[in-house]
Amino acid sequence: MEMLAKADAVCFDVDSTVIDEEGIDVLADTLGKGPEVAAWTAKAMGGNVKFEDALAARLEIITPSRKQISDCLEQHPLRLSPGVDTLVTKLQQRGTDVYLVSGGFRLMIEPVAEELGVNVKNIYANTILFDDDGEYAGFDSDEPTSADQGKPKALGQIKEAGGYETMIMVGDGATDAQAKPPADAFIGYGGVVRRDAVAAKADWFVTDFETMIDIASKEKSK
């Protein structure tokens, strides 16, 4: 709580944190590949398999085209977790920078960022590659979030570029817990899915954003 009170940057995981579902699972469901992909998602979030292996496996199952992703978002706009929009607004109003750091896909996260008022330049996520016809052609392995230990790498880049003194990571998964350090504190979020291993590693574990909103509503402490 003390770290959040003085944080000059807060980084949020997206799936099952900022939104109340897993974006890749939503996409898989619309393409009829839900159960296969959900099984890999559970392995990745539980820390039972390297993230890059789970990412590659899931994408090979669904091989989404640009149009399929667009159609998915039109048919099933991703839902914000209750209170996260207020929390982001309060953080920004007091001068704290907000980032979205996700193992999900930039194309699916950009509308979420726009809804929250987060600059798309503050998204660190995976980039799906398409050929000239818009068909799936792999993913950009140069993105820090495309591999295991990717979130610490992304947060390291954010902290160095922004010169932040106190940075917080908020998320529900094992990959989020890995982000401390360079995050100065890790807040585990269990409002969608509670993972005991994540709760055990968290400096503070919450199941809603109410107390965080109360802290963010006050001026930053020194």
ZIWO-V295375 format. One record per pair of residues at least 4 apart in sequence whose ideal C-beta (glycine too) atoms are under 7 Angstrom apart, sorted by the first residue. I is the first residue (numbers start at 1). J is the second residue. D is the distance in Angstrom with one decimal. If there is no record, write none. Layout:
I,J,D + I,J,D
//
This chain:
1,5,6.3 + 1,204,6.4 + 1,215,6.1 + 2,6,7.0 + 3,7,6.0 + 3,166,5.9 + 3,168,5.9 + 3,184,5.5 + 3,185,3.9 + 4,168,5.7 + 4,212,6.4 + 4,215,5.2 + 5,215,5.4 + 5,220,6.8 + 5,221,4.4 + 6,166,5.3 + 6,220,5.5 + 6,221,4.5 + 6,222,6.7 + 7,96,5.7 + 7,166,4.8 + 7,167,6.5 + 7,168,4.7 + 8,96,5.9 + 8,97,6.7 + 8,164,4.9 + 8,165,5.9 + 8,166,5.7 + 9,96,6.6 + 9,97,4.7 + 9,99,6.6 + 9,158,6.6 + 9,162,6.0 + 9,164,4.3 + 9,167,4.4 + 10,91,5.6 + 10,96,5.8 + 10,98,5.6 + 10,168,4.7 + 10,170,6.5 + 11,99,4.4 + 11,101,4.7 + 11,155,5.9 + 11,158,6.6 + 11,167,6.7 + 11,168,6.9 + 11,169,5.1 + 11,183,6.9 + 12,17,5.9 + 12,18,5.1 + 12,98,6.9 + 12,100,5.7 + 12,170,5.0 + 12,171,7.0 + 13,17,4.2 + 13,18,7.0 + 13,101,6.5 + 13,102,6.0 + 13,170,6.6 + 13,171,3.1 + 13,172,6.3 + 13,173,6.6 + 13,176,4.8 + 14,18,4.6 + 14,19,6.0 + 14,100,5.4 + 14,102,3.9 + 14,104,5.5 + 14,109,5.5 + 14,112,6.5 + 15,19,6.3 + 15,22,4.5 + 15,23,5.4 + 15,102,6.4 + 15,104,5.3 + 16,21,6.9 + 16,22,5.9 + 16,172,4.6 + 16,192,4.1 + 16,193,5.3 + 17,81,6.7 + 17,170,6.3 + 17,171,5.1 + 17,172,5.1 + 17,189,4.9 + 18,80,6.7 + 18,81,6.2 + 18,84,5.3 + 18,100,6.6 + 18,112,6.3 + 19,23,6.8 + 19,78,4.7 + 19,79,5.9 + 19,80,6.0 + 19,81,6.3 + 19,112,6.2 + 20,79,5.2 + 20,81,4.8 + 20,192,5.2 + 21,25,6.7 + 21,26,5.7 + 21,78,7.0 + 21,79,6.6 + 22,26,6.9 + 22,41,5.3 + 23,27,6.4 + 23,78,6.0 + 23,104,4.6 + 23,105,6.6 + 23,108,4.7 + 24,28,6.3 + 24,37,6.2 + 24,41,6.3 + 24,58,5.8 + 24,104,6.1 + 25,29,6.3 + 25,34,6.5 + 25,37,5.9 + 25,38,5.1 + 25,41,5.6 + 26,30,6.8 + 26,72,6.6 + 26,76,5.7 + 26,78,6.9 + 27,31,6.6 + 27,62,6.4 + 27,64,5.9 + 27,69,6.5 + 27,72,5.1 + 28,33,4.4 + 28,34,4.9 + 28,37,3.6 + 28,62,5.2 + 29,34,4.0 + 30,72,4.5 + 30,75,6.5 + 30,76,6.6 + 31,62,5.3 + 31,64,6.8 + 31,68,6.4 + 33,37,5.4 + 33,61,5.2 + 33,62,5.0 + 34,38,5.8 + 35,39,6.6 + 36,61,5.2 + 37,41,6.3 + 37,58,4.9 + 37,61,5.6 + 37,62,6.2 + 38,42,6.4 + 39,43,6.8 + 40,44,6.3 + 40,54,4.8 + 40,57,5.2 + 40,58,4.9 + 41,45,6.1 + 41,58,6.9 + 42,46,5.9 + 43,48,4.7 + 43,49,4.4 + 43,54,5.8 + 44,49,6.0 + 44,51,5.4 + 44,54,3.7 + 45,173,4.1 + 45,174,6.4 + 45,195,6.8 + 46,174,6.3 + 46,195,6.4 + 46,197,6.9 + 47,174,3.2 + 47,197,6.4 + 49,53,5.5 + 49,54,5.2 + 50,148,4.6 + 51,55,6.0 + 51,103,6.0 + 51,147,6.3 + 51,148,4.5 + 51,150,6.6 + 51,175,5.8 + 52,56,6.2 + 52,146,6.1 + 52,147,4.2 + 52,148,6.0 + 53,57,6.2 + 54,58,6.2 + 55,59,6.3 + 55,103,6.6 + 55,126,6.9 + 55,139,7.0 + 55,146,6.3 + 56,60,6.2 + 57,61,6.6 + 58,62,6.6 + 59,63,6.8 + 59,139,6.1 + 63,136,4.2 + 64,68,4.7 + 64,69,5.3 + 64,128,6.9 + 64,136,5.6 + 65,134,5.4 + 65,135,5.1 + 65,136,5.9 + 66,70,6.4 + 66,130,5.0 + 66,134,4.0 + 67,71,6.1 + 67,134,5.9 + 68,72,6.3 + 69,73,6.6 + 69,107,5.4 + 69,108,6.6 + 70,74,6.4 + 71,75,6.1 + 72,76,6.0 + 73,77,6.2 + 73,108,6.4 + 73,111,6.3 + 78,108,6.7 + 78,112,5.7 + 80,84,5.4 + 80,85,5.7 + 80,115,6.8 + 81,191,5.9 + 81,192,6.6 + 82,208,6.9 + 83,87,5.9 + 83,208,6.3 + 83,209,3.8 + 83,210,6.4 + 83,213,6.1 + 84,88,6.3 + 84,209,5.8 + 85,89,6.4 + 85,116,5.9 + 86,90,6.3 + 86,213,5.5 + 87,91,6.4 + 87,209,4.8 + 87,212,5.5 + 87,213,5.0 + 87,216,5.8 + 88,92,6.3 + 88,98,5.3 + 88,116,4.9 + 88,117,6.9 + 88,118,6.6 + 89,93,6.2 + 89,117,6.9 + 90,94,6.6 + 90,213,5.9 + 90,216,3.8 + 90,217,5.1 + 91,96,4.2 + 91,98,5.6 + 91,216,4.8 + 92,96,6.7 + 92,98,6.0 + 92,117,6.9 + 94,216,6.5 + 94,219,6.1 + 94,220,5.5 + 95,220,6.6 + 96,220,6.9 + 97,162,6.4 + 98,118,5.3 + 98,122,6.6 + 99,122,4.6 + 99,124,6.6 + 99,158,5.8 + 100,109,5.9 + 100,113,5.8 + 100,118,6.0 + 100,122,6.5 + 100,123,4.9 + 100,125,7.0 + 101,124,4.6 + 101,145,6.7 + 101,151,5.7 + 101,154,5.1 + 101,155,6.7 + 102,109,5.9 + 102,125,4.4 + 102,145,6.4 + 103,126,6.4 + 103,145,5.2 + 103,150,6.9 + 103,175,6.1 + 104,108,6.0 + 104,109,5.9 + 104,125,5.7 + 104,126,6.6 + 105,109,6.7 + 105,125,6.3 + 105,126,5.4 + 105,128,5.6 + 106,110,6.2 + 106,123,6.0 + 106,125,4.4 + 106,126,6.5 + 106,127,5.3 + 107,128,6.3 + 109,113,6.1 + 109,123,5.6 + 109,125,5.1 + 110,114,6.4 + 110,120,5.5 + 110,123,6.8 + 111,115,6.4 + 112,116,6.4 + 113,118,4.3 + 113,120,5.4 + 113,123,5.6 + 118,122,5.4 + 124,144,6.6 + 124,145,5.8 + 124,154,4.3 + 125,145,5.8 + 126,139,5.7 + 126,140,7.0 + 126,143,5.3 + 126,145,5.6 + 126,146,5.3 + 127,139,6.5 + 127,140,4.1 + 127,143,5.7 + 128,136,6.8 + 128,139,5.4 + 129,137,4.5 + 129,138,4.8 + 129,139,6.0 + 129,140,6.1 + 130,134,5.1 + 130,135,6.3 + 130,136,6.5 + 130,137,5.5 + 131,135,5.1 + 131,137,4.6 + 139,146,6.3 + 140,146,6.7 + 141,146,5.3 + 144,150,4.8 + 144,153,4.1 + 144,154,4.3 + 144,157,6.6 + 145,150,4.2 + 145,151,6.4 + 145,154,5.6 + 146,150,6.2 + 149,153,6.3 + 149,178,6.0 + 150,154,6.1 + 151,155,6.2 + 151,175,5.2 + 151,176,6.3 + 151,178,5.8 + 151,179,4.2 + 152,156,6.2 + 152,178,5.5 + 152,179,5.1 + 152,181,7.0 + 152,182,6.2 + 153,157,6.7 + 154,158,6.4 + 155,159,6.0 + 155,167,6.5 + 155,169,6.4 + 155,179,5.0 + 155,182,4.9 + 155,183,5.5 + 156,160,6.3 + 156,182,4.7 + 157,161,6.0 + 158,162,5.9 + 159,164,5.1 + 159,167,5.4 + 159,182,5.2 + 166,184,5.2 + 167,182,6.9 + 167,183,5.3 + 167,184,5.7 + 168,183,6.1 + 168,184,6.8 + 168,185,5.3 + 168,187,6.2 + 169,176,5.7 + 169,179,4.1 + 169,180,6.1 + 169,183,3.9 + 169,186,5.0 + 170,187,4.6 + 170,189,5.8 + 171,176,2.7 + 171,189,6.2 + 172,176,6.6 + 172,188,6.9 + 172,189,5.0 + 172,190,6.6 + 172,192,6.4 + 172,193,5.8 + 172,195,6.6 + 172,198,6.4 + 173,195,6.9 + 173,198,6.4 + 174,178,6.7 + 174,197,6.4 + 174,198,6.3 + 176,186,6.8 + 177,186,5.7 + 177,198,5.5 + 177,201,4.1 + 177,202,7.0 + 179,183,4.8 + 179,186,6.5 + 180,185,6.5 + 180,186,4.2 + 185,203,4.6 + 186,201,6.7 + 186,202,5.5 + 186,203,5.5 + 187,202,6.3 + 187,203,6.7 + 187,204,5.0 + 187,206,6.4 + 188,198,4.9 + 188,199,5.4 + 188,202,3.1 + 188,205,4.2 + 189,206,5.9 + 190,194,3.7 + 190,199,6.5 + 190,205,6.3 + 190,207,4.8 + 191,207,4.9 + 191,208,5.4 + 194,199,6.6 + 195,199,6.7 + 196,200,6.3 + 197,201,6.9 + 198,202,6.3 + 199,205,4.6 + 206,211,6.5 + 206,212,6.6 + 209,213,5.6 + 210,214,6.7 + 211,215,6.6 + 212,216,6.1 + 213,217,6.2
//
